[in-house]
Amino acid sequence: MVSPARKADMAPPRPPTPEPPPLYAPRTRVYPRAIAGKWRQIKWATLVLLLGLYYAVPWLRWDRGPGAPSQAILIDLDHRRGWFFDVVIWPQEIYFVTGFLILGAFGLFFASSLFGRVWCGFTCPQTVWTDLFMWVERLIEGDRNERMRLDRQPLSAAKAARKTLKHTAWLAIAAATGGAWVFYFVDAPTTLVKIFRGEASMEVYVFAGLFTATTYVLAGWAREQVCTYMCPWPRFQAAMLDEQSLIVTYQKWRGEKRGKHKAGDSWAGRGDCIDCNLCVAVCPTGIDIRDGQQIECIGCGLCIDACTQTMDKVGRPTGLIRWDTLAAQQAKETGAAAVPWRPVRARTLLYAALLSVVAAVMLVVFALRADTELTVQRDRNPNFVRLSNGDIRNSYAVKVLNKRRTPQHVRLEIDGLPSAQLGFVGADVDGSGATATLSVQPDTVGTFRVFVTVPASAAPAGAKPITFTVRDEASGGRASHDAVFVGPGR
């Protein structure tokens, strides 16, 4: 008999346990090649328009009269309001900002359901600034092949000079970007002078530096890594798409079997794709669209321009890579009847309806918003004061917001206490008794210390609801606020 130890010695050796795959893969540098074509022209036009607006808008002037800022669009944090030409948004109207964010979200859903990742490919800030940085890079270091050769070369004076020039240009663009963002929150001309004189506030330098650094890193270094790993939109944008959404697609049924092709060779028994890889070379994220839909694809359409050039050169019909729907591609692949694009469908109707409802609500609220707002806060300590003659008095802080650019005179009244008398401390008030006229300066909040006094015989037992009301003597506008008057219990 063979002992167990001997059997173990005679057994074949076990294969080594494979190592688990690494959790981190080193980055494969992407060198996008320049390409000309219809979609590249659209991207350039979009870039010029968006960046032109971004950099120029803080310098637009708008005359609002004396004492008001002259910047057309200004988020004035010091005075807690937003100026948009003739529209002023106050802190308590933050719901307008919420409404615009909701409109933006539904608008993005609507556009994605129609045209796929059109936002990512053409208007996303990461895409726009990365395109600008890559244009500068090509201008200084050359196109794809020249940049790849330059990076493989050992460090030399010429290489260091070109790299230094490129990064200097990147930092200049990033600094202009960070400065332009700050200019939306402060007066642009005066702040620009203060920045160069060293007289700007610490907040200006910190936020300008922060946005300079993030623009330089994200658009210059991270690039496609932002779209692939950092941006959450690719993870759930597929939920916005269906078989009728227009997306960039490769017609596999027509392009395969792919392979190299020489002039004069027959096209029989093969596809139209000549495997030139130009579509991969121009892709800003470095993917191969022929592998199907991928999370890295931003739908920019540059691969369409590349393939169109190749098809023109080899004499084949264009559109091998094109904007199309999955439903149309499936029909073409199976030889079924053509499926037209249907932009009007349940999904798009839902998004359009939501957009319309939110926009209508915002328009109605904006049209109905008053020039005067009233807030009232009762002093809680003490709840009431008994005067020497027995009368009961409550004190209130009354604030009247005048949104106009002219002084306002409003009449203050109280409903719910017929015998109430009003008293004021340190206020611009005309009148006494049951009503009084308050004067509020333009574009400010007038704060008034108001005493409400009732005779002991008319004082309520406990808390009694009352209503403060102000009426504009010029326009007849009205604002009210509910409060309570507290008397001694019985």
Residue pairs with C-beta under 8 A, 6 or more apart in sequence:
2 10
27 225
28 286
29 151
30 223
30 224
30 283
30 284
30 285
30 286
31 144
31 147
31 148
31 281
32 134
32 144
32 281
32 282
32 283
32 284
32 286
32 302
33 143
33 144
33 278
33 281
33 282
34 138
34 143
34 144
34 282
35 278
35 282
35 302
35 305
35 306
35 309
36 305
36 309
37 302
37 304
37 305
37 306
37 308
37 309
38 301
38 304
38 305
38 308
39 300
39 301
39 302
39 304
39 305
40 302
40 305
42 122
42 301
43 121
43 122
43 131
43 300
43 301
43 302
46 122
46 123
46 128
47 128
47 131
47 132
50 123
50 128
51 128
51 132
54 177
54 180
55 176
55 180
57 72
57 73
57 184
58 71
58 73
58 180
58 183
58 184
58 188
59 183
59 188
59 189
60 71
60 72
60 73
61 70
61 71
61 72
62 70
62 71
62 72
62 83
62 85
62 86
63 70
64 70
64 83
64 86
64 405
65 405
67 442
67 443
68 83
68 405
68 443
69 76
69 83
69 187
70 187
71 83
71 187
71 188
72 83
72 84
72 85
73 83
73 84
73 85
73 184
74 82
74 83
74 184
74 185
74 186
74 187
75 82
75 83
75 184
75 185
76 82
76 83
76 185
77 185
80 90
80 91
81 88
81 89
81 90
81 91
82 88
82 89
88 403
88 443
89 96
89 97
90 401
90 403
92 373
92 401
93 369
95 365
96 362
96 365
96 366
99 358
99 361
99 362
99 365
100 362
102 358
103 355
103 358
103 359
103 362
106 351
106 354
106 355
106 358
107 355
108 119
109 240
109 351
110 348
110 351
110 352
110 355
111 118
111 119
112 118
112 119
112 237
112 240
112 241
112 245
113 240
113 241
113 242
113 245
113 347
113 348
113 351
114 245
114 246
114 343
114 348
115 245
115 246
115 247
115 299
115 323
116 241
116 245
116 246
116 247
116 248
116 299
117 233
117 234
117 237
117 247
117 297
117 298
117 299
118 299
119 233
120 127
120 227
120 231
120 233
120 234
120 298
120 299
120 300
121 127
121 298
121 299
121 300
121 301
122 300
124 298
126 218
126 219
126 226
126 227
126 231
127 227
127 284
127 298
127 300
129 173
129 177
129 215
129 218
129 219
130 218
130 219
130 223
130 284
131 284
132 173
132 219
133 170
133 173
133 219
133 220
133 223
134 223
134 284
136 166
136 169
136 170
136 173
137 147
137 166
138 147
140 162
140 165
140 166
140 169
141 147
141 150
141 162
141 163
141 166
142 150
144 281
150 159
150 162
153 159
167 220
170 216
170 219
170 220
171 212
171 216
173 215
174 211
174 212
174 213
174 215
174 216
174 219
174 220
175 208
175 212
177 211
177 212
177 215
178 207
178 208
178 209
178 210
178 211
178 212
178 213
178 215
179 192
179 195
179 208
179 212
181 207
181 208
181 211
182 191
182 204
182 207
182 208
182 211
183 191
183 192
186 204
191 200
191 204
193 199
194 200
194 204
195 204
195 205
195 208
218 226
222 230
223 284
224 284
224 285
224 286
224 296
227 234
227 285
227 296
227 298
228 234
228 285
228 295
228 296
234 295
234 296
235 295
240 347
241 247
242 345
242 347
243 325
243 326
243 327
243 330
244 325
244 326
244 327
244 341
244 342
244 343
244 345
245 325
245 326
246 323
246 324
246 325
246 341
247 293
247 299
247 323
247 324
247 325
247 326
248 289
248 297
248 299
248 300
248 301
248 303
248 304
248 321
248 322
248 323
249 289
249 293
249 321
249 322
249 323
249 324
249 326
249 329
250 279
250 289
250 290
250 292
250 320
250 321
251 319
251 320
251 321
251 322
251 324
251 329
251 332
252 290
252 333
253 329
253 332
253 333
254 271
254 272
254 320
254 332
255 271
255 272
255 273
255 290
255 320
256 271
256 273
257 269
257 270
257 271
258 270
258 271
258 273
258 274
258 275
258 290
259 270
259 271
259 273
259 274
259 275
260 274
260 275
261 267
261 270
261 274
261 314
267 316
272 311
272 314
272 316
272 317
272 320
273 290
273 320
274 310
274 314
276 310
277 288
278 306
278 307
278 309
278 310
279 288
279 289
279 290
279 303
279 306
279 307
279 321
280 286
280 287
280 288
280 289
280 303
281 306
282 302
282 303
282 305
282 306
283 289
283 302
283 303
284 298
284 300
284 302
285 296
285 297
285 298
286 296
287 294
287 296
287 297
289 297
289 303
289 321
301 323
303 321
304 321
304 322
304 323
306 321
307 318
307 320
307 321
308 318
308 319
311 317
311 318
311 319
311 320
312 318
325 339
325 341
327 339
328 338
328 339
328 340
328 341
330 336
330 339
331 337
331 338
331 339
332 338
370 403
370 477
370 478
370 479
371 402
371 403
371 404
371 408
371 472
371 475
371 477
372 400
372 401
372 402
372 403
372 408
372 410
372 470
372 472
372 477
372 479
373 400
373 401
373 403
373 479
374 398
374 399
374 400
374 401
374 468
374 469
374 470
374 479
374 480
374 481
375 398
375 399
375 401
375 481
376 396
376 397
376 398
376 399
376 468
376 481
376 483
377 396
377 397
377 399
378 394
378 395
378 396
378 483
378 484
378 486
379 394
379 395
379 396
379 397
383 394
383 486
384 392
384 393
384 394
384 486
384 487
384 488
385 392
385 393
385 394
385 395
386 392
386 393
386 456
386 488
387 393
387 453
389 456
390 455
390 456
391 453
391 454
391 455
391 456
391 459
392 453
392 454
392 455
392 456
392 459
392 487
392 488
393 423
393 451
393 452
393 453
393 454
394 451
394 452
394 485
394 486
395 449
395 450
395 451
395 452
396 449
396 450
396 451
396 452
396 468
396 483
397 447
397 448
397 449
397 450
398 412
398 447
398 448
398 449
398 450
398 468
399 445
399 446
399 447
399 448
400 408
400 410
400 438
400 440
400 445
400 446
400 448
400 470
400 479
401 440
401 444
401 445
401 446
402 408
402 440
402 441
402 442
402 443
402 444
402 445
402 446
403 443
404 442
404 443
405 442
405 443
406 442
407 439
407 440
407 441
407 442
408 439
408 440
408 442
408 472
408 474
409 437
409 438
409 439
409 440
409 472
409 473
409 474
410 437
410 438
410 440
410 470
410 471
410 472
410 473
411 435
411 436
411 437
411 438
411 470
411 471
411 473
412 422
412 435
412 436
412 437
412 438
412 448
412 450
412 468
412 469
412 470
413 434
413 435
413 468
413 469
413 470
413 471
414 420
414 422
414 434
414 452
414 466
414 467
414 468
414 469
415 466
415 467
415 469
416 464
416 465
416 466
416 467
416 485
417 452
417 454
417 458
417 464
417 466
417 485
418 458
419 454
419 455
419 458
420 434
420 452
420 453
420 454
420 466
420 485
421 432
421 433
421 434
421 452
421 453
421 454
422 432
422 433
422 434
422 435
422 436
422 450
422 451
422 452
423 432
423 450
423 451
423 452
423 453
424 436
424 448
424 449
424 450
424 451
425 449
425 451
426 449
427 438
427 448
427 449
428 438
428 439
428 446
429 436
429 437
429 438
429 439
429 448
430 436
430 437
430 439
431 437
437 473
438 446
438 448
438 470
439 446
440 446
452 466
452 485
454 485
454 487
459 487
459 488
460 485
460 486
460 487
461 487
461 488
461 489
461 490
462 486
462 487
462 489
463 484
463 485
463 486
464 484
464 485
464 486
464 487
465 482
465 483
465 484
466 482
466 483
466 484
466 485
467 480
467 481
467 482
467 483
468 480
468 481
468 483
469 478
469 479
469 480
470 478
470 479
470 480
471 477
471 478
472 478
